[in-house]
Amino acid sequence: MKPNEFLPCRRLPLNFRDFARVIFAGIGCITLTALSACGGSGGEGATGGSSSSTATASKSHAMAATQIWQPKATDRFYIQLQGTVSSAVTADVYDIDLFETSAAQIASLKQQGRKVVCYFSAGSGEDWRPDYAQFAKSDFGKPLGDWPGETWIDGRSANVRSIMLARLDLARSKGCDGVDPDLVDALTNDTGLAVTPESQLDYNKFLASSAHARGLAIGLKNNIIQLAELAPYFDFAVNESCHVYSECEGYAAFTSQSKPVLNIEYDDSKKKYQNNTAGAFDKLCADAKQKRFFTVVMPLLLDGTFKKECTTSVAGSSSSSSSGKPSSSSSSSSSSSQFQFQLQFKLQFKLQFKLKLKLKRGGLDLKRRSERLEARVEGFVLHPAQRHCVVQVGGNDL
């Protein structure tokens, strides 16, 4: 993140046309008895050409497992990517910027008994970073919209991977216990690059195996559409705003393995979480406890101006907070005059989906449930693998 700028979650909207593509593609592959009829079985699923990367990742993870710090589900996290990092925060794990934090600062935090995770972008070139000039012109995709000086980079590039290896070496040399690579979800963004599900998995597994080979733990930032495939290779997860977008369910892939999930929620302009308006913060924490997340409300700038955490899942208490001025972050509201299509996806190594179609118009409430379908669906570059998504389409669109 560039100083004084915020990099929010990137997501690809799923419209009715995309929804139809998901359903028709799935129907074309449906089989209740032989999932292999639609393209193979087991293990890597649709990762195709990433098998060698998978083998390398598995071997590296196995070799380095005894040397790698594994955060606990009960650890309290603190993330600050801008401003002077405060050492007075009660936290077991600090997530701080790799480039902006000195080795001396990291050593000081570790002397206080903290573990240190070092943040860097693995999916974009930032023109204020000291290694930016090492990227080749061919490594770049499209600019990141409203984020001047930042451009998508191609994770398939040998040069990009070499730069990422150097960043991991830097993290190790500075004494980081783990890393938090950002923007590893190019698959669901308009990058101008030929990103496929296979190439995204391969790049993320490359990052994981390379971190482990250096004795570093690694977190998976967002990339909610590939959580099940990637959970075995990552040590913890970092999520932004999954409660706002109703996409938290997939993190069971981590919590079921006792791997922590750091969930950051950003308050809106009315400070509904800070003020606990209509019990908003209580509800957030109750859901976090049920899902076994460590959830914290922070400013959009992640500058340390305030923090309000749900500690129910850690120590059974409520929260702690300080003042701040977060920017607005809101989600769209639903309308009773719209059709609501809800897809729930359960991803293991094969894609399973159950379609629930609910037609609600005026006072009429009709429900039709399809039979449970199991399918192997390949070649998506949109949200079908998302664990839980709600798509609303106006009646006229049908």
LOZA-559107 format. One record per residue (C-alpha): residue in one letter; x, y, z. Coordinates in steps of 0.25 Angstrom, whole numbers, plus 5000, padded with zeros to 4 digits. Example, Ala and Ser with C-alpha at 12.3 -4.5 7.8 and 13.67 -1.06 7.14 Angstrom:
2
A504949825031
S505549965029
***
This chain:
398
M500050005000
K500550144997
P500650235008
N499250305011
E498550215001
F497650105004
L497549974995
P496149914997
C495649784994
R495549754979
R494449674974
L493749634961
P492249664960
L491449544956
N490249584947
F489149494942
R489849464929
D491049414937
F490049334947
A489449264935
R490849234929
V491149164943
I489849084943
F489949044928
A491449004929
G491148924942
I489948854935
G490848814924
C491748744934
I490748684943
T490948544947
L490448474960
T491348354959
A492648384951
L493148524953
S494348484945
A493548494933
C493748644932
G495248644933
G496048564943
S495948544958
G496548564972
G497648654977
E497848774969
G496448784962
A496548884951
T497948934953
G498448854941
G499848904938
S500148944953
S500448794957
S501948814957
S501748944966
T500848864975
A501848754977
T502948854980
A502048924989
S501648794997
K503148754998
S503648895002
H502548905013
A502848765018
M504348795019
A504148925026
A503048895034
T503848875047
Q504549015045
I503349095042
W502549175052
Q501049135052
P500149245058
K499049195067
A497549215066
T497549285079
D498649385075
R498249535075
F498649605062
Y498949755060
I499149805046
Q499749945043
L500349985029
Q500450135030
G500950225040
T501950205052
V501650065057
S501250065072
S501849955080
A500849975092
V499749905085
T499349775092
A499549665081
D500249535079
V500549565064
Y500849695057
D500549705042
I501449815037
D502049875024
L503249795019
F503949915013
E503550025023
T503949945035
S505449935039
A506149805044
A506349885057
Q504849905059
I504549765056
A505549715066
S504949805077
L503549755075
K504149615075
Q504849645088
Q503549685094
G503049545091
R502249575078
K502349505065
V502449585052
V501749565039
C502349655028
Y501349715017
F501749735002
S500949734989
A501149604981
G500149644970
S500549784967
G501749874964
E501750004973
D502650114967
W503050154981
R503650024985
P505250014984
D505149894974
Y504149954965
A505149974954
Q505449824953
F504049794947
A504149784932
K503149854923
S502549714919
D502249684934
F501149794935
G499649784932
K498649894934
P498850004945
L498049984957
G496950084954
D496950194965
W498250154971
P499350244964
G500650174962
E500150034964
T500049934953
W499649784952
I500849694950
D500849554943
G501149444953
R501449354942
S502749434938
A504049374943
N504549514945
V503349554954
R503649424962
S505049454964
I504649594970
M503749524979
L504849424983
A505749544987
R504549604995
L504449475003
D505949475005
L505849615010
A504749575020
R505649465025
S506849555026
K506049655034
G505549555044
C504049535040
D503349415045
G502449415033
V501949485021
D500549545016
P500649555001
D499549644996
L498749644982
V498849494980
D497449494975
A497749544961
L496749444955
T495549524959
N496049654955
D496249724941
T497749724940
G497949724926
L498749594928
A498349454923
V498049394937
T497449264938
P497049184951
E498249094948
S499249204947
Q498649274960
L498749144968
D500149114962
Y500649254966
N500049254980
K500649114982
F502049164977
L501949274988
A501549184999
S502649084996
S503749184994
A503349255007
H503349115014
A504749085008
R505249205015
G504649165029
L503449275027
A502049255030
I501149315020
G499649365020
L498649355009
K498049495006
N496649495001
N496549404988
I495249344994
I494949264981
Q496149174983
L496149164998
A495949014999
E497048984989
L498049074995
A497749055010
P498748925011
Y499849015006
F499649135015
D499849155030
F498749265032
A497849355025
V497549505024
N496249545020
E495649685017
S494149715019
C493649575017
H492449605027
V492049725018
Y492049645006
S491449515012
E492649425008
C493249375021
E492749235020
G493949185011
Y494949205022
A494449075029
A495549025020
F496549095030
T495849085043
S495548935041
Q497048915041
S497249005053
K497849115044
P497549255049
V496749355041
L497049505043
N495749575038
I495849725037
E494549805036
Y494549945032
D493550035039
D492550125031
S492450275032
K491450265043
K492350175051
K491350075053
Y492349975059
Q493050075068
N491750125073
N491149985073
T489950045066
A488749955067
G489649845073
A490449845060
F491749815067
D491149715076
K490549635064
L491949645057
C492649585069
A491549475071
D491749435056
A493249445058
K493249355070
Q492349255063
K493349245051
R494549245060
F495149375054
F495949475060
T495149595056
V495649745057
V495049875053
M496049975047
P496150095039
L496250085024
L497650145024
L498150035034
D498950145040
G498750105055
T497850225058
F496850125065
K496549985067
K495349915072
E495449765073
C494549645076
T495149575087
T494049475090
S494749365082
V496049385089
A495749425103
G494249435105
S494249585107
S493649695098
S494549785091
S495549905092
S495550025083
S496050165081
S495650285072
G495850295058
K495250355045
P495050235035
S494450255021
S493150205017
S492950055013
S491550005010
S490849895003
S489649894994
S488349865000
S487349764995
S485949794989
S484749714990
S484349744976
Q485649674971
F485949524968
Q486949474978
F487849354973
Q488649294984
L489749204981
Q490449124992
F491749054987
K492548954995
L493948934990
Q494748824993
F495548754982
K494248754974
L493248864972
Q491848834978
F490748924977
K489348934981
L488449034975
K487349104982
L486349194974
K485449284982
L484449374975
K483949484983
R483049594977
G482049674985
G481449584995
L481649464987
D482749364992
L483049244983
K484149154986
R484749044977
R485948954982
S486748884972
E487248744975
R488648744980
L489648734968
E491048704968
A491948744956
R493348784952
V493348914945
E494548974939
G495049104932
F494349204941
V494949344943
L493749394951
H493149364964
P492549224963
A493549164972
Q493249264983
R492749194995
H491549284997
C491049394988
V489649464986
V489249514972
Q488149604971
V487549634957
G486349724954
G485149654949
N485249724935
D486549654933
L485949524932
***
